[in-house]
Amino acid sequence: MIDLRLLREDPDRVRASQRARGEDVALVDSLLSADERRRSSGVRFDELRAEQKQLGRLIPKATGDEKAALLKQAGQLAADVKAADAERDAAVAETQELLGRLGNLIHPDVPVGGEEDFVTLETHGTHRDFDAEGFTPRDHLELGTLLGAIDVERGAKVSGSRFYFLTGVGALLELALVNAAIAQATAAGFTPMLTPALVRPQSMAGTGFLGQAAQDVYHLDKDDLYLVGTSEVPLAAYHMDEILDADRLPLRYAGFSPCFRREAGSHGKDTRGIFRVHQFDKVEMFSYVAPEDSAAEHQRLLEWEKQWLTALELPFRVIDVASGDLGSSASRKFDCEAWIPTQGKYRELTSTSDCTEYQSRRLAIRMRDGKTVRPLATLNGTLCAVPRTIVAILENHQQADGSVRVPEVLRPYLGGREVLEPVAK
């Protein structure tokens, strides 16, 4: 959530941010009104309590009619205090509820618009000319079937649509990707983490995933637990309700976890293969830094993502995501999109977001800097979302006979194997 003082001092900035996101601008005025009621009801309660305490000191000294009058006044005052307390609690609850619905303030450099209004910042690598090589590229599912690596038919039989099995070299390829990604992150100073896949509501809400993203979240009603869509959630909540010493920052974690997404609203999109699925594994980078260092950390996370995709020898581009396509917690987001030959376009493989103080305020995570205690900043960045990365590797490194060349960075994790060979023609 944002700082209420900032809202009071510069409401137009908050309105502009909401407008750029395509979100409800009227929410800002409703929040300002609720905040005013919260503050005025708090003052009213404090005044009545002070009056009540003062009266309590007079009653023992009074006698006769004076004491009877004071006791009557005390009874009325007690009722007034109770009413003021209820009014204050209601105003606080309303303020928090409205504040929780407000998106993070977008960075001033974010391009304004919808999903297609991104700005391309960089392009890396070269698309292969398959015509010049003399063959038509196969898509990842055909390649995965030839290699004995992907089985979506049995995935659907066992679990339904958008589920799959990785088999044989497909399973080994996932393990190679995860190990190589964790090795890169560890070398960069990240602490490897295996995180819970189930979290409590306060963890999910605090990270910002029960707002606009709630429709994509799996909820276990009986246990009131949520399946995470990313290890960002448990990594963000890891230091919930804690105060971290400034000299410990930055804290960087690399989490590996299964991820679960309902993919609500994606009916008919990416139904073939494993590009858009309900369950997948991912290595996620997460950073805790001082707020003034968040922009620089955001660039560092992007550089680590670029290093990873370059090591996988994939052609990709970096985009500055437009305001209307940001998640509620992100102030700014960069996506790295890999070229997918059979689709003839770039598709998102990694993403990194600067969430500034938004999540730390919701999760009550603060930093102690000398005598000052203040919110810190959190950032996240995908290092390797496994299925989409497999899609990109298979399609970009395929050969005419259906085999797939293994990027050099993965070979040590595949027993030195340089090529994945078809098991069926």
ABEGO torsion letter per residue (X at the ends): XBBAAAAAABAAAAAAAAAAAGBBAAAAAAAAAAAAAAAAAAAAAAAAAAAAAAAAAAAAABBEAAAAAAAAAAAAAAAAAAAAAAAAAAAAAAAAAAAAABBBBBBAABBBEBAAABBBABBBEBBBBAAAAGBBBBBAAAAAAAAGABBAAAAAAAAEBGBBBBBEAAAAAAAAAAAAAAAAAAAAGBBBBBBBABBBAAAAAAAGAABAAAAABBBBAAAGBBBBABAAAAAAAAABGBBBBAAAOBBBBBBBBBBBBAGBGABGBGABEAABBABBBBBBBBBBBBAAAAAAAAAAAAAAAAAAAAAAGBBBBBBBBBAAABBAABABBBBBBBBBAAAGBBBBABBBBBAEAAAAAAAGBBBBBEABBBBBBBBBBBABBAAAAAAAAAAAABBAAGBBBBBAAAAAAAGGBABBBBABX
